[in-house]
Amino acid sequence: MSSVYLLKNATIVNEGQSFISDVLIKEGRIAKIAPSITLNAHAETIDIQGKLLLPGCIDDQVHFREPGLTQKATIESESYAAVAGGITSFMEMPNTIPNTLTQEYLEDKYNLAKRYSSANYSFYMGASNDNIDEVLKTNSKNVCGVKVFMGSSTGNMLVDNQKTLESLFSKVEMLIATHCEDENTIQKNLAEYINRYGDKIPFHLHPQIRSEQACYLSSSFAVEIAKKHGTRLHVLHISTEKELELFKAGKVKSKKITAEACVHHLWFSNNDYKEKGAFIKWNPAVKKETDRNALIAAVNNDIIDVIATDHAPHTLDEKSNLYLNAPSGGPLVQHALLAMLEKVKMKEISIEKVVEKMAHAPADLFGVEDRGYVREGYFADLVVVNPLNKTEVSKENCLYKCGWSPFEGQSFSNSVEKTFVNGELAFDKANKNKRNFGLRLTFQR
């Protein structure tokens, strides 16, 4: 039997507005939104006066590492960290072990999530140079998209064959999401810096190795072939100002080619490598402050369509290596919403825009059914944020299996107090019992 909750005096932020209202949660969905709701039937009443009620965030790019890399993370550990951070739905990438290159491997991941996930879930089908027949079997109604690595990745996931790319972009009718970095440019730059520094390449040179040119060459090529074939293209983790010229301003529903920015590219810059080193080594690289500022402006003017995390944890031992052996990626889902709410306090973005880019827009972009908004009849994926309770990030309060965060030492002005997933209390700061309430996402396509 599903729970019944009555949230009283909520400050709801939704669809460009902020207003105070009560919310009734029943049978997993939002049953009623009204200024004052009185119930005769039993319900657990929670007064959240002075607190924000947001639609749960939908993260369109995570790496939860299961199967095959569970020393770094698991679906269970990372999905709980996600709901603790206000992310109620995630879309996970195919570069696990084995790579998600067959329908059988894809369904294996869905079965794992059904058992272990605290958040709602979807998994991308992976593309390689030789699995087009498997890709074309993908069901667009219950799979978020097809992922194409147009830059180096784990295993057999680099798609660098022009004929294969043309075939994918012309035949795949569902959304194609791309990682865009030109591998030849990266390898040329890397060889130059190895020749200069040997194995002691400083981390601040990462954006010179995985350069603006590497990003632009690949992104522009992806956009070019998408336009040629009328492909529904979503370019992930844009990291440079130059790439922004490839995309148009406007609401996501009006676009066939869309772009994502990630929290780390909106927060960090090359000035942070001195302190953070390997802990902010991502692919694509964190680049100049001018790039970061341009990305924030692009979020505000709707050139960038969604904000995601590219959550990609590694162990502390792995991250403690020198440059060549320190893997790229870091954990972010627990603190992504808090970081963007801090940007609100810094007056770089409005809270309404944060909600749009982290909840509404990903729901619209992927066609997620009945999620991403605070609306009657929608699934009750909701986040209660306390604006008067700070969050101090430390190793001790990180929920990631890897046990660290690039935000360690940061004080955020807000805290996530409760998170509801499908109408159930999936996270409560006061009572951290883990329960798995996630469901498989479905899509209107």
C-alpha atoms as one frame of an Amber mdcrd trajectory, in Angstrom:
protein
   0.000   0.000   0.000   1.425   3.356  -1.010   1.954   6.127   1.524  -0.182
   9.254   1.819   1.548  12.539   2.644   0.202  16.045   3.059   2.883  18.698
   2.666   1.712  21.937   4.255   2.835  25.511   3.530   5.361  24.574   0.857
   7.124  27.269  -1.152   6.825  25.590  -4.538   9.229  26.554  -7.329   7.790
  25.307 -10.614   7.328  26.432 -14.225   8.890  29.857 -13.683   6.916  30.717
 -10.549   7.330  30.553  -6.791   4.180  30.284  -4.643   2.997  28.894  -1.306
   0.649  25.918  -1.369  -0.208  22.549   0.153   0.507  19.334  -1.761  -1.247
  15.998  -1.303   0.684  12.877  -2.283  -1.358   9.731  -2.813  -0.849   6.466
  -4.715   2.599   7.573  -5.816   1.428  10.753  -7.503   0.595  14.367  -6.778
  -3.122  14.144  -6.041  -3.811  17.808  -5.308  -2.128  21.219  -5.172  -4.129
  23.906  -3.367  -3.631  26.835  -0.970  -5.173  24.835   1.862  -5.921  21.107
   1.928  -7.790  19.478   4.803  -8.087  15.697   4.987 -10.399  13.460   6.944
  -8.584  10.344   5.762  -5.272   9.318   7.298  -2.198  11.056   5.940   1.202
  11.868   7.357   1.213  15.642   7.564   4.557  17.421   7.203   4.716  21.179
   7.709   7.468  22.593   5.508   6.814  26.271   6.056   9.820  28.354   5.024
  11.225  25.509   2.949  11.360  25.060  -0.810   9.545  22.286  -2.650  11.119
  21.532  -6.030  10.438  18.900  -8.688  13.011  16.112  -8.438  16.032  16.636
 -10.676  16.512  14.406 -13.726  20.203  13.749 -14.404  20.696  12.743 -18.030
  24.317  11.628 -17.638  25.767   9.454 -14.890  28.229   6.583 -14.601  27.192
   4.322 -11.711  29.858   1.721 -12.584  27.766  -1.423 -12.272  28.348  -4.053
 -13.562  32.088  -4.640 -13.606  33.488  -1.625 -11.761  31.807  -1.966  -8.399
  34.982  -1.128  -6.471  34.227   2.461  -7.564  30.438   2.571  -7.184  27.215
   0.574  -7.374  23.708   1.385  -8.516  22.611   1.061  -4.879  25.233   3.416
  -3.413  25.113   6.095  -6.100  21.333   6.169  -6.512  20.989   6.770  -2.776
  23.579   9.566  -2.962  21.538  10.970  -5.857  18.240  11.096  -3.957  20.099
  12.575  -0.977  21.069  15.355  -3.369  17.584  15.858  -4.821  18.104  13.836
  -8.015  15.109  11.513  -8.363  15.804  10.098 -11.853  19.021   9.237 -13.670
  20.147   8.069 -17.100  23.248   5.909 -16.971  26.005   5.397 -19.505  27.027
   2.176 -21.300  30.785   2.088 -20.588  30.455  -0.439 -17.789  31.995  -3.925
 -17.990  30.790  -5.542 -20.147  30.025  -2.525 -22.312  26.282  -2.191 -22.906
  26.486  -3.131 -26.574  23.757  -5.795 -26.749  20.101  -5.792 -25.779  20.849
  -8.602 -23.323  23.472  -6.552 -21.466  21.120  -3.563 -21.491  18.333  -5.545
 -19.823  20.803  -6.937 -17.275  21.350  -3.373 -16.048  17.621  -2.693 -15.838
  17.234  -5.834 -13.726  19.956  -4.630 -11.348  18.309  -1.237 -10.997  14.907
  -2.808 -10.348  16.423  -4.537  -7.313  18.692  -1.817  -5.975  17.853   1.704
  -7.170  16.562   4.406  -4.824  15.936   6.679  -7.838  14.070   6.218 -11.113
  16.343   4.912 -13.827  17.089   4.544 -17.493  20.136   3.207 -19.313  21.599
   4.243 -22.657  22.215   1.659 -25.328  25.859   1.833 -26.370  27.143   2.122
 -29.924  30.425   0.761 -31.265  31.928   0.484 -34.714  30.247  -2.873 -35.281
  26.920  -3.219 -33.396  24.480  -1.198 -35.517  22.041  -4.145 -35.740  21.814
  -4.337 -31.939  21.404  -0.575 -31.639  18.458  -0.594 -34.036  16.592  -3.073
 -31.813  16.406  -0.506 -28.979  12.909   0.368 -27.767  12.516   4.141 -27.684
   9.539   3.904 -25.306  11.551   2.573 -22.377  15.201   3.412 -23.178  16.425
   7.006 -22.892  18.725   7.035 -25.925  21.762   5.738 -27.786  25.189   6.854
 -26.578  28.000   7.475 -29.062  31.520   8.149 -27.787  33.161  10.326 -30.430
  36.234  10.435 -28.181  38.155   7.792 -26.249  36.294   5.617 -23.768  36.373
   2.276 -21.975  36.649  -0.901 -24.030  35.182  -1.025 -27.542  33.174   2.188
 -27.269  35.079   4.676 -29.451  33.105   5.213 -32.649  35.634   6.675 -35.071
  34.567   5.050 -38.332  32.954   7.631 -40.630  30.783   5.022 -42.325  29.507
   3.788 -38.952  28.699   7.307 -37.784  26.809   8.064 -40.978  24.876   4.826
 -40.551  23.998   5.556 -36.922  22.945   9.138 -37.563  20.844   8.190 -40.583
  19.150   5.043 -39.218  18.632   5.631 -35.479  15.282   7.351 -35.005  15.571
   7.880 -31.253  17.806  10.396 -29.473  21.566  10.042 -29.958  23.718  11.475
 -27.161  27.368  12.138 -27.973  30.622  12.628 -26.128  32.513  14.907 -28.490
  36.312  15.159 -28.383  38.545  14.543 -31.380  40.826  11.641 -30.554  43.564
  12.474 -33.068  43.933  15.989 -31.649  44.080  14.656 -28.083  46.740  12.057
 -28.901  48.866  14.609 -30.738  48.689  17.023 -27.804  49.383  14.252 -25.289
  52.487  13.101 -27.169  53.811  16.664 -27.144  53.416  17.002 -23.363  54.828
  13.537 -22.654  57.866  14.529 -24.686  58.166  17.690 -22.588  57.327  16.375
 -19.080  57.555  12.573 -19.199  55.190  11.084 -16.613  55.125  14.309 -14.555
  52.626  16.289 -16.630  51.034  18.953 -14.387  47.261  18.616 -14.036  46.712
  22.223 -15.099  47.755  21.199 -18.623  44.765  18.857 -18.953  42.726  21.531
 -20.825  45.613  21.980 -23.249  45.731  18.245 -23.946  41.959  17.790 -24.206
  41.759  21.163 -25.840  39.133  23.561 -27.120  40.085  22.501 -30.639  39.546
  18.802 -29.807  36.077  19.602 -28.482  35.060  21.896 -31.322  36.256  19.617
 -34.125  34.169  16.750 -32.790  31.079  18.734 -31.728  30.897  20.587 -35.025
  31.206  17.310 -36.926  28.402  15.747 -34.876  26.143  18.749 -35.502  27.010
  18.687 -39.208  26.045  15.056 -39.751  22.968  15.433 -37.538  21.751  18.277
 -39.722  22.511  16.215 -42.822  20.370  13.285 -41.653  17.787  15.062 -39.493
  19.059  13.219 -36.417  17.754  13.942 -32.922  21.140  14.856 -31.426  22.008
  15.744 -27.839  25.616  16.876 -27.292  26.789  16.159 -23.763  29.003  18.214
 -21.416  29.815  21.271 -23.515  32.951  22.792 -21.987  34.033  25.680 -24.249
  32.713  29.058 -25.286  33.548  28.300 -28.917  31.221  25.296 -29.089  28.249
  27.436 -28.106  28.123  28.911 -31.614  26.937  25.491 -32.831  23.635  25.729
 -30.932  20.579  27.961 -31.054  18.731  29.715 -28.250  15.186  28.605 -27.568
  13.040  26.233 -25.576  13.995  22.599 -25.758  10.730  21.394 -27.299  11.442
  23.470 -30.414  14.884  21.945 -31.057  16.193  18.861 -32.813  19.807  19.519
 -31.739  20.340  20.186 -28.034  23.227  20.705 -25.622  24.058  19.897 -22.013
  26.334  21.604 -19.505  27.663  19.849 -16.418  27.928  21.211 -12.905  31.717
  20.977 -12.757  32.124  23.076 -15.911  29.777  25.666 -14.406  31.600  25.714
 -11.062  35.328  25.107 -11.529  37.884  26.709 -13.871  41.542  26.227 -14.748
  42.365  28.352 -11.676  41.292  25.408  -9.489  43.792  22.821 -10.780  46.486
  24.084  -8.409  44.401  23.132  -5.371  42.261  20.274  -6.715  44.568  18.547
  -9.238  43.307  15.082 -10.200  40.048  15.652  -8.318  38.809  17.999 -11.049
  40.288  16.021 -13.926  37.320  15.320 -16.198  36.834  14.587 -19.892  36.136
  17.074 -21.419  38.475  19.139 -19.284  37.518  22.006 -17.005  38.754  24.967
 -19.009  39.195  28.736 -18.704  37.189  31.063 -16.480  35.914  32.757 -19.639
  34.557  29.390 -20.811  32.802  28.855 -17.480  31.239  32.305 -17.586  30.098
  31.792 -21.179  28.475  28.470 -20.226  26.557  30.107 -17.386  25.356  32.817
 -19.781  24.328  30.111 -22.260  22.270  28.391 -19.568  20.523  31.665 -18.820
  19.761  32.459 -22.462  18.640  28.907 -23.338  21.471  27.967 -25.665  22.353
  25.249 -23.145  19.275  23.115 -22.596  19.983  21.017 -19.499  22.318  20.860
 -16.512  23.633  17.409 -15.567  26.500  15.895 -13.587  28.467  13.323 -15.611
  28.871  11.700 -12.195  31.832   9.345 -12.684  33.455   8.161  -9.436  36.919
   6.648  -9.037  38.635   5.421  -5.899  40.935   7.697  -3.911  43.853   5.392
  -4.745  43.169   5.796  -8.454  42.880   9.571  -8.177  46.150   9.747  -6.193
  48.239   8.794  -9.244  50.301  11.070 -11.454  48.542  12.659 -14.433  48.880
   9.810 -16.939  47.452   7.213 -14.540  44.866   9.309 -12.711  41.509   8.554
 -14.370  39.125  11.324 -15.413  35.820  11.820 -13.653  34.424  12.504 -10.217
  31.350  12.045  -8.005  28.755  14.833  -8.120  25.141  13.657  -7.713  24.906
  14.341  -3.962  25.941  17.994  -4.334  24.892  19.067  -7.842  21.616  20.739
  -6.880  23.237  22.396  -3.856  26.009  23.775  -6.073  23.509  25.265  -8.501
  21.467  26.733  -5.633  24.695  28.353  -4.456  24.974  29.928  -7.911  21.496
  31.355  -7.218  22.796  32.965  -4.043  25.748  34.329  -6.036  23.161  35.895
  -8.400  24.562  34.084 -11.448  21.298  32.274 -12.171  17.713  32.301 -10.879
  16.217  29.456  -8.882  13.474  29.168 -11.511  16.145  28.625 -14.173  17.877
  25.970 -12.043  14.576  24.089 -11.719  13.972  24.458 -15.457  17.381  23.122
 -16.478  17.602  20.300 -13.911  13.984  19.079 -13.943  11.625  20.542 -16.566
  14.004  20.628 -19.546  15.413  17.078 -19.236  11.842  15.794 -18.932  10.859
  17.677 -22.084  14.061  16.879 -23.980  13.762  13.111 -23.482   9.968  12.989
 -23.363   9.961  11.517 -19.846   6.407  10.526 -18.956   4.742  12.365 -16.039
   7.896  13.589 -14.324   9.966  16.750 -14.024   7.164  19.072 -12.863   5.072
  19.747  -9.771   1.716  19.007 -11.433  -1.417  17.205 -10.350  -1.393  13.682
 -11.758   2.393  13.566 -12.136   4.563  11.161 -10.162   5.436  12.629  -6.776
   9.178  13.054  -7.340   9.777  16.001  -5.025  12.619  17.626  -3.091  12.341
  19.607   0.138  15.196  22.117   0.446  15.934  23.974   3.665  17.409  27.410
   2.793  18.359  28.067   6.422  20.415  24.932   7.020  23.928  24.859   5.570
  25.665  21.797   4.153  29.358  21.391   4.936  30.910  18.893   2.509  33.407
  16.459   4.006  34.560  12.894   3.485  32.570  11.921   6.569  29.199  12.917
   5.072  29.782  11.780   1.475  27.433   8.944   0.535  29.381   7.940  -2.577
  31.054   4.532  -2.376  34.363   6.161  -3.381  34.163   8.288  -0.219  35.267
  11.687  -1.534  33.970  14.777  -3.313  35.572  17.552  -5.383  33.496  19.911
  -3.199  35.192  18.895   0.065  35.617  21.943   2.298  32.785  23.783   0.527
  29.943  25.214   2.591  26.628  25.324   0.714  23.906  27.663   1.949  21.081
  25.102   1.561  20.466  21.498   2.506  18.330  18.754   1.024  16.001  17.748
   3.852  13.699  15.190   2.229  13.321  13.576  -1.182  10.207  11.771  -2.392
  10.431   9.229  -5.214   7.149   7.922  -6.620   5.357   9.305  -3.584   7.556
   7.532  -1.052  10.091   9.126   1.275  13.316   7.915  -0.334  15.600  10.226
   1.679  15.062  11.907   5.033  18.005  13.787   6.512  16.722  13.015   9.994
  16.327   9.275   9.362  18.696   7.822   6.780  17.114   4.430   6.202  17.676
   3.238   2.635  14.616   2.139   0.679  14.472   1.328  -3.018  11.508   3.124
  -4.590  12.887   3.746  -8.108  10.961   2.756 -11.232  12.005   2.367 -14.856
  11.486   5.617 -16.755   9.188   5.559 -19.762   9.119   8.031 -22.626   6.486
   9.698 -24.802   7.858   9.195 -28.302
